[in-house]
Amino acid sequence: MKYLKLLLAAMLLICLLHMPYGYYEFVRFAVMVAFATMAYKYYEEKKEVLTVVFGALALLFQPFVKIALGRTIWNIVDIVVALLLVGIWLKETDEKK
């Protein structure tokens, strides 16, 4: 769990490449589960903003009712979310020191 945010960020950045469609489906499912878990973890820690952010991201990435944003918009979303994950990871790592 220590590096989960970095792994998810890497998975999202790999989506910028031309990958088989199955990879995108796998990423959507994996990040949905991870974001829902993170939302619950932040809920338990009483971090309301991060709870809402990760809950919304879990809904955005869920693979069951697809949100058609187009490849360009999804690429932008992937980059922004990857940067967010790295930023949160850096902040949480710094707080533990």
C-alpha positions as CSV (number, residue, x, y, z in Angstrom):
1,M,0.0,0.0,0.0
2,K,3.0,2.3,0.5
3,Y,3.5,2.8,-3.2
4,L,0.0,2.2,-4.5
5,K,-0.6,5.8,-5.5
6,L,2.7,5.7,-7.6
7,L,1.7,2.5,-9.2
8,L,-1.8,3.9,-10.1
9,A,-0.1,7.0,-11.5
10,A,2.2,4.9,-13.6
11,M,-0.8,2.9,-14.9
12,L,-2.7,6.0,-15.8
13,L,0.3,7.5,-17.6
14,I,0.8,4.3,-19.6
15,C,-2.8,4.9,-20.9
16,L,-1.3,7.8,-22.9
17,L,0.3,5.2,-25.2
18,H,-1.7,3.1,-27.7
19,M,-2.4,0.0,-25.7
20,P,-4.9,-2.9,-26.3
21,Y,-8.4,-2.1,-25.3
22,G,-8.3,-4.7,-22.5
23,Y,-5.6,-2.7,-20.8
24,Y,-7.8,0.4,-20.5
25,E,-10.6,-1.8,-19.1
26,F,-8.2,-3.3,-16.6
27,V,-7.0,0.2,-15.5
28,R,-10.6,1.5,-15.1
29,F,-11.5,-1.4,-12.9
30,A,-8.3,-1.4,-10.9
31,V,-8.3,2.4,-10.2
32,M,-12.1,2.3,-9.4
33,V,-11.4,-0.3,-6.7
34,A,-8.3,1.5,-5.4
35,F,-10.0,4.9,-5.4
36,A,-13.1,3.5,-3.6
37,T,-10.8,2.0,-1.0
38,M,-8.9,5.2,-0.6
39,A,-12.1,7.2,-0.2
40,Y,-13.1,4.8,2.6
41,K,-9.7,5.1,4.2
42,Y,-9.8,8.9,4.1
43,Y,-13.4,8.8,5.4
44,E,-12.2,6.9,8.4
45,E,-9.4,9.5,8.9
46,K,-12.0,12.3,8.7
47,K,-10.4,13.9,5.7
48,E,-13.6,15.0,4.0
49,V,-12.1,16.7,0.9
50,L,-10.0,13.6,0.0
51,T,-13.0,11.4,0.7
52,V,-15.1,13.3,-1.9
53,V,-12.2,13.5,-4.4
54,F,-11.5,9.8,-4.4
55,G,-15.2,8.9,-4.3
56,A,-15.8,11.1,-7.4
57,L,-12.8,9.6,-9.1
58,A,-14.0,6.1,-8.4
59,L,-17.3,7.0,-10.1
60,L,-15.6,8.6,-13.0
61,F,-13.4,5.6,-13.7
62,Q,-15.9,2.9,-13.0
63,P,-16.2,0.5,-16.0
64,F,-19.8,-0.4,-15.8
65,V,-21.5,2.8,-17.2
66,K,-18.8,4.3,-19.3
67,I,-18.5,8.1,-19.6
68,A,-17.6,8.9,-23.2
69,L,-15.1,11.8,-23.0
70,G,-13.1,11.1,-26.0
71,R,-9.4,10.1,-26.1
72,T,-8.0,13.6,-25.8
73,I,-10.1,14.5,-22.7
74,W,-9.3,11.1,-21.1
75,N,-5.6,11.7,-21.7
76,I,-5.9,15.0,-19.9
77,V,-7.8,13.4,-17.0
78,D,-5.2,10.6,-16.8
79,I,-2.4,13.2,-16.5
80,V,-4.2,15.4,-14.0
81,V,-5.1,12.4,-11.8
82,A,-1.6,11.0,-12.0
83,L,-0.2,14.3,-10.9
84,L,-2.7,14.5,-8.1
85,L,-1.7,11.0,-6.9
86,V,2.0,11.8,-6.9
87,G,1.3,15.1,-5.1
88,I,-0.7,13.4,-2.4
89,W,1.9,10.6,-2.1
90,L,4.7,13.2,-1.7
91,K,2.6,15.2,0.9
92,E,1.8,12.0,2.9
93,T,5.4,10.8,2.8
94,D,6.6,14.2,4.0
95,E,4.1,14.2,6.9
96,K,5.3,10.8,8.1
97,K,8.9,12.1,8.5
